[in-house]
Amino acid sequence: MGRHPCHPDHQTRSGGGFEEIGTAAGREFIDRSPPRGKRCEYRVRSQGEFPPNSGNYYYSGYSNTVQVEIPFCNAPKLLSVRCPTSDSVRIVWQDNSKIEWKGEIWTTYPPPLLLPLRGRRGGGESFDLTAIKSLIPLSLRLDFSIELEVV
């Protein structure tokens, strides 16, 4: 017996029914646009086809529901970018979120450079780039997102 696709659904507490949000081939699914700042419920069901390749699909019943509240991830405020030496850049920002975060620093100087960041509230709010003389002048963009794991 082969694996069957799963169909995760979610529902917010603000009312309304469940809404299908995608199809997962395995046992995991990443919701790329969860409702922020609201309590949300998730459930899944599987889909089968019998006989195989017949186009006759059936669905299982739904799983139990799991509740999660997805917090907002506020954008950081870029405070300063300085060149303390001729071959380094120091970037300092204010962390405006109240959760663990991951982020990225992007440069727009060709070729674009992506520097992944991880941290916690109250720490990791600066970054030093050294030996990048070739990137000066550069422009920067900070992108932050949250990472939640529902167990």
C-alpha atoms as an extended CHARMM CRD file, in Angstrom:
* protein
*
       151  EXT
         1         1  MET       CA              0.0000000000        0.0000000000        0.0000000000  PROA      1               0.0000000000
         2         2  GLY       CA              1.4910000000        3.3580000000       -1.0550000000  PROA      2               0.0000000000
         3         3  ARG       CA              1.4540000000        6.6280000000        0.7910000000  PROA      3               0.0000000000
         4         4  HSD       CA             -1.5870000000        8.7930000000        0.3640000000  PROA      4               0.0000000000
         5         5  PRO       CA             -1.5070000000       12.5780000000        0.2670000000  PROA      5               0.0000000000
         6         6  CYS       CA             -2.6940000000       14.4220000000        3.3570000000  PROA      6               0.0000000000
         7         7  HSD       CA             -4.8470000000       17.5160000000        3.2740000000  PROA      7               0.0000000000
         8         8  PRO       CA             -4.2370000000       19.9110000000        6.1870000000  PROA      8               0.0000000000
         9         9  ASP       CA             -6.9700000000       22.3870000000        7.1360000000  PROA      9               0.0000000000
        10        10  HSD       CA             -6.9820000000       25.3450000000        9.4860000000  PROA      10              0.0000000000
        11        11  GLN       CA             -9.6380000000       27.4070000000       11.1870000000  PROA      11              0.0000000000
        12        12  THR       CA             -9.2780000000       30.6490000000       13.0950000000  PROA      12              0.0000000000
        13        13  ARG       CA            -11.1290000000       31.3880000000       16.3060000000  PROA      13              0.0000000000
        14        14  SER       CA            -12.6850000000       34.4810000000       14.7600000000  PROA      14              0.0000000000
        15        15  GLY       CA            -15.4080000000       32.2890000000       13.3270000000  PROA      15              0.0000000000
        16        16  GLY       CA            -16.0410000000       30.4490000000       10.1280000000  PROA      16              0.0000000000
        17        17  GLY       CA            -15.3070000000       26.8640000000        9.2420000000  PROA      17              0.0000000000
        18        18  PHE       CA            -12.1400000000       25.0290000000        8.3990000000  PROA      18              0.0000000000
        19        19  GLU       CA            -10.3680000000       25.8840000000        5.1590000000  PROA      19              0.0000000000
        20        20  GLU       CA             -8.0980000000       23.5160000000        3.2270000000  PROA      20              0.0000000000
        21        21  ILE       CA             -4.6310000000       25.0460000000        3.0260000000  PROA      21              0.0000000000
        22        22  GLY       CA             -2.7120000000       22.5490000000        0.9130000000  PROA      22              0.0000000000
        23        23  THR       CA             -1.6200000000       19.0040000000        0.2030000000  PROA      23              0.0000000000
        24        24  ALA       CA              1.2770000000       17.1790000000        1.8250000000  PROA      24              0.0000000000
        25        25  ALA       CA              2.9130000000       14.1390000000        0.2320000000  PROA      25              0.0000000000
        26        26  GLY       CA              4.4820000000       13.0190000000        3.5160000000  PROA      26              0.0000000000
        27        27  ARG       CA              3.7830000000       13.5130000000        7.1950000000  PROA      27              0.0000000000
        28        28  GLU       CA              4.7040000000       17.2100000000        7.4150000000  PROA      28              0.0000000000
        29        29  PHE       CA              3.2860000000       20.4270000000        6.0300000000  PROA      29              0.0000000000
        30        30  ILE       CA              4.4900000000       24.0220000000        6.3610000000  PROA      30              0.0000000000
        31        31  ASP       CA              1.7880000000       26.6750000000        6.4470000000  PROA      31              0.0000000000
        32        32  ARG       CA              3.5140000000       29.5990000000        4.7090000000  PROA      32              0.0000000000
        33        33  SER       CA              0.7890000000       32.1310000000        5.5120000000  PROA      33              0.0000000000
        34        34  PRO       CA             -0.6930000000       31.3440000000        8.9300000000  PROA      34              0.0000000000
        35        35  PRO       CA             -3.1030000000       33.8420000000       10.4960000000  PROA      35              0.0000000000
        36        36  ARG       CA             -0.9460000000       36.0750000000       12.7280000000  PROA      36              0.0000000000
        37        37  GLY       CA             -2.0060000000       37.1020000000       16.2000000000  PROA      37              0.0000000000
        38        38  LYS       CA             -4.9860000000       34.7400000000       16.3150000000  PROA      38              0.0000000000
        39        39  ARG       CA             -5.6430000000       31.3650000000       17.8830000000  PROA      39              0.0000000000
        40        40  CYS       CA             -5.8880000000       28.7970000000       15.1200000000  PROA      40              0.0000000000
        41        41  GLU       CA             -6.8040000000       25.1030000000       14.8910000000  PROA      41              0.0000000000
        42        42  TYR       CA             -5.2870000000       22.5960000000       12.4770000000  PROA      42              0.0000000000
        43        43  ARG       CA             -6.4800000000       19.1530000000       11.4080000000  PROA      43              0.0000000000
        44        44  VAL       CA             -5.6170000000       16.7210000000        8.5960000000  PROA      44              0.0000000000
        45        45  ARG       CA             -7.2270000000       13.9320000000        6.6090000000  PROA      45              0.0000000000
        46        46  SER       CA             -5.7920000000       11.5240000000        4.0780000000  PROA      46              0.0000000000
        47        47  GLN       CA             -6.8670000000       10.8520000000        0.5180000000  PROA      47              0.0000000000
        48        48  GLY       CA             -6.8210000000        7.5210000000       -1.2700000000  PROA      48              0.0000000000
        49        49  GLU       CA             -7.6390000000        6.2630000000       -4.7520000000  PROA      49              0.0000000000
        50        50  PHE       CA             -9.2470000000        2.8970000000       -5.4600000000  PROA      50              0.0000000000
        51        51  PRO       CA             -8.6790000000        1.1270000000       -7.6950000000  PROA      51              0.0000000000
        52        52  PRO       CA             -5.2760000000        2.7200000000       -8.3350000000  PROA      52              0.0000000000
        53        53  ASN       CA             -5.1700000000        5.1960000000      -11.2340000000  PROA      53              0.0000000000
        54        54  SER       CA             -8.9640000000        5.0860000000      -11.5540000000  PROA      54              0.0000000000
        55        55  GLY       CA             -9.7260000000        8.6570000000      -10.5630000000  PROA      55              0.0000000000
        56        56  ASN       CA            -12.0430000000        7.3460000000       -7.8120000000  PROA      56              0.0000000000
        57        57  TYR       CA            -10.8560000000        9.2500000000       -4.7410000000  PROA      57              0.0000000000
        58        58  TYR       CA            -11.9690000000        8.8160000000       -1.1510000000  PROA      58              0.0000000000
        59        59  TYR       CA            -11.0460000000       10.6250000000        2.0630000000  PROA      59              0.0000000000
        60        60  SER       CA            -10.4760000000        9.4550000000        5.6140000000  PROA      60              0.0000000000
        61        61  GLY       CA            -12.1540000000       11.0970000000        8.5650000000  PROA      61              0.0000000000
        62        62  TYR       CA            -10.4240000000       14.1130000000       10.1070000000  PROA      62              0.0000000000
        63        63  SER       CA             -7.6950000000       13.8920000000       12.7170000000  PROA      63              0.0000000000
        64        64  ASN       CA             -7.9770000000       15.4650000000       16.1380000000  PROA      64              0.0000000000
        65        65  THR       CA             -7.3940000000       19.2240000000       16.1430000000  PROA      65              0.0000000000
        66        66  VAL       CA             -4.3280000000       21.0300000000       17.4540000000  PROA      66              0.0000000000
        67        67  GLN       CA             -4.5560000000       24.6470000000       18.6150000000  PROA      67              0.0000000000
        68        68  VAL       CA             -1.7960000000       27.2040000000       18.3090000000  PROA      68              0.0000000000
        69        69  GLU       CA             -1.5630000000       30.9780000000       18.5410000000  PROA      69              0.0000000000
        70        70  ILE       CA              0.8270000000       32.4160000000       16.0080000000  PROA      70              0.0000000000
        71        71  PRO       CA              2.3880000000       35.6650000000       17.2690000000  PROA      71              0.0000000000
        72        72  PHE       CA              3.2420000000       38.6670000000       15.1590000000  PROA      72              0.0000000000
        73        73  CYS       CA              6.8480000000       39.1200000000       14.1660000000  PROA      73              0.0000000000
        74        74  ASN       CA              7.4670000000       42.8480000000       14.1810000000  PROA      74              0.0000000000
        75        75  ALA       CA             10.0290000000       44.2010000000       11.7750000000  PROA      75              0.0000000000
        76        76  PRO       CA             13.3580000000       45.2540000000       13.2550000000  PROA      76              0.0000000000
        77        77  LYS       CA             14.4830000000       48.8740000000       13.2150000000  PROA      77              0.0000000000
        78        78  LEU       CA             17.8630000000       49.4270000000       11.6090000000  PROA      78              0.0000000000
        79        79  LEU       CA             19.7740000000       51.7000000000       13.9900000000  PROA      79              0.0000000000
        80        80  SER       CA             23.1730000000       52.0650000000       12.3980000000  PROA      80              0.0000000000
        81        81  VAL       CA             25.6040000000       50.7580000000        9.8410000000  PROA      81              0.0000000000
        82        82  ARG       CA             29.2110000000       51.7940000000       10.4190000000  PROA      82              0.0000000000
        83        83  CYS       CA             32.5810000000       50.9620000000        8.9510000000  PROA      83              0.0000000000
        84        84  PRO       CA             34.8710000000       50.7330000000       12.0010000000  PROA      84              0.0000000000
        85        85  THR       CA             37.8010000000       49.6640000000        9.8050000000  PROA      85              0.0000000000
        86        86  SER       CA             38.5160000000       49.7360000000        6.0970000000  PROA      86              0.0000000000
        87        87  ASP       CA             37.5530000000       46.0870000000        5.6950000000  PROA      87              0.0000000000
        88        88  SER       CA             34.5530000000       45.6570000000        8.0190000000  PROA      88              0.0000000000
        89        89  VAL       CA             30.9540000000       46.7660000000        8.5140000000  PROA      89              0.0000000000
        90        90  ARG       CA             29.0280000000       46.7640000000       11.8200000000  PROA      90              0.0000000000
        91        91  ILE       CA             25.2390000000       46.5540000000       11.5860000000  PROA      91              0.0000000000
        92        92  VAL       CA             23.1280000000       47.3010000000       14.6730000000  PROA      92              0.0000000000
        93        93  TRP       CA             19.3520000000       46.9660000000       14.8730000000  PROA      93              0.0000000000
        94        94  GLN       CA             16.6060000000       47.0180000000       17.4670000000  PROA      94              0.0000000000
        95        95  ASP       CA             14.7570000000       43.7240000000       17.9030000000  PROA      95              0.0000000000
        96        96  ASN       CA             11.0670000000       44.6440000000       18.0450000000  PROA      96              0.0000000000
        97        97  SER       CA              9.6550000000       41.1510000000       18.4640000000  PROA      97              0.0000000000
        98        98  LYS       CA              8.9840000000       39.3010000000       21.6930000000  PROA      98              0.0000000000
        99        99  ILE       CA              9.8590000000       35.8530000000       20.4160000000  PROA      99              0.0000000000
       100       100  GLU       CA             12.7590000000       33.8870000000       19.0540000000  PROA      100             0.0000000000
       101       101  TRP       CA             13.4530000000       34.8980000000       15.5040000000  PROA      101             0.0000000000
       102       102  LYS       CA             15.4930000000       34.1190000000       12.4980000000  PROA      102             0.0000000000
       103       103  GLY       CA             16.4290000000       36.7300000000        9.9940000000  PROA      103             0.0000000000
       104       104  GLU       CA             18.5210000000       37.5680000000        7.0150000000  PROA      104             0.0000000000
       105       105  ILE       CA             20.7810000000       40.4070000000        6.0300000000  PROA      105             0.0000000000
       106       106  TRP       CA             20.7850000000       41.0640000000        2.3010000000  PROA      106             0.0000000000
       107       107  THR       CA             23.2550000000       43.2220000000        0.4550000000  PROA      107             0.0000000000
       108       108  THR       CA             22.4360000000       44.6490000000       -2.9340000000  PROA      108             0.0000000000
       109       109  TYR       CA             25.9980000000       45.0930000000       -4.0610000000  PROA      109             0.0000000000
       110       110  PRO       CA             26.6690000000       42.6650000000       -6.9600000000  PROA      110             0.0000000000
       111       111  PRO       CA             26.6230000000       39.8080000000       -6.3880000000  PROA      111             0.0000000000
       112       112  PRO       CA             23.8820000000       39.8930000000       -3.7230000000  PROA      112             0.0000000000
       113       113  LEU       CA             24.9730000000       38.3550000000       -0.4410000000  PROA      113             0.0000000000
       114       114  LEU       CA             22.6350000000       36.6170000000        1.9930000000  PROA      114             0.0000000000
       115       115  LEU       CA             23.6610000000       36.2070000000        5.6350000000  PROA      115             0.0000000000
       116       116  PRO       CA             21.2880000000       34.1040000000        7.7630000000  PROA      116             0.0000000000
       117       117  LEU       CA             20.8030000000       35.1060000000       11.4240000000  PROA      117             0.0000000000
       118       118  ARG       CA             19.2340000000       33.4080000000       14.4380000000  PROA      118             0.0000000000
       119       119  GLY       CA             18.6230000000       34.8060000000       17.8800000000  PROA      119             0.0000000000
       120       120  ARG       CA             16.4120000000       35.3630000000       20.8710000000  PROA      120             0.0000000000
       121       121  ARG       CA             14.7640000000       38.3690000000       22.3290000000  PROA      121             0.0000000000
       122       122  GLY       CA             17.4000000000       40.4260000000       24.0640000000  PROA      122             0.0000000000
       123       123  GLY       CA             20.3670000000       39.0020000000       22.1990000000  PROA      123             0.0000000000
       124       124  GLY       CA             21.9230000000       38.8400000000       18.7760000000  PROA      124             0.0000000000
       125       125  GLU       CA             20.9860000000       42.3900000000       17.8590000000  PROA      125             0.0000000000
       126       126  SER       CA             24.1450000000       43.2530000000       15.9910000000  PROA      126             0.0000000000
       127       127  PHE       CA             26.2720000000       41.6510000000       13.3400000000  PROA      127             0.0000000000
       128       128  ASP       CA             29.8360000000       42.2080000000       12.1680000000  PROA      128             0.0000000000
       129       129  LEU       CA             30.8990000000       41.6840000000        8.5840000000  PROA      129             0.0000000000
       130       130  THR       CA             34.6500000000       41.5000000000        8.1910000000  PROA      130             0.0000000000
       131       131  ALA       CA             36.9220000000       41.1540000000        5.2030000000  PROA      131             0.0000000000
       132       132  ILE       CA             34.2690000000       42.4930000000        2.8460000000  PROA      132             0.0000000000
       133       133  LYS       CA             36.1210000000       45.4680000000        1.4680000000  PROA      133             0.0000000000
       134       134  SER       CA             34.7820000000       44.5340000000       -1.9690000000  PROA      134             0.0000000000
       135       135  LEU       CA             31.1900000000       45.0950000000       -0.7710000000  PROA      135             0.0000000000
       136       136  ILE       CA             31.6490000000       48.7430000000        0.1600000000  PROA      136             0.0000000000
       137       137  PRO       CA             29.5810000000       50.7470000000       -0.7670000000  PROA      137             0.0000000000
       138       138  LEU       CA             26.6710000000       48.4630000000       -0.0010000000  PROA      138             0.0000000000
       139       139  SER       CA             23.0090000000       48.7000000000        0.8560000000  PROA      139             0.0000000000
       140       140  LEU       CA             21.3440000000       46.4050000000        3.3590000000  PROA      140             0.0000000000
       141       141  ARG       CA             17.9340000000       44.9470000000        3.9880000000  PROA      141             0.0000000000
       142       142  LEU       CA             16.9400000000       43.0670000000        7.1650000000  PROA      142             0.0000000000
       143       143  ASP       CA             14.2010000000       40.4520000000        6.8230000000  PROA      143             0.0000000000
       144       144  PHE       CA             12.8690000000       38.7030000000        9.9280000000  PROA      144             0.0000000000
       145       145  SER       CA             10.4250000000       35.8630000000       10.3710000000  PROA      145             0.0000000000
       146       146  ILE       CA              9.3580000000       33.5490000000       13.1530000000  PROA      146             0.0000000000
       147       147  GLU       CA              9.7740000000       29.8260000000       13.3230000000  PROA      147             0.0000000000
       148       148  LEU       CA              7.2600000000       27.8180000000       15.3340000000  PROA      148             0.0000000000
       149       149  GLU       CA              7.1570000000       24.0980000000       15.8870000000  PROA      149             0.0000000000
       150       150  VAL       CA              3.8730000000       22.5740000000       16.9780000000  PROA      150             0.0000000000
       151       151  VAL       CA              4.4980000000       19.3020000000       18.7960000000  PROA      151             0.0000000000
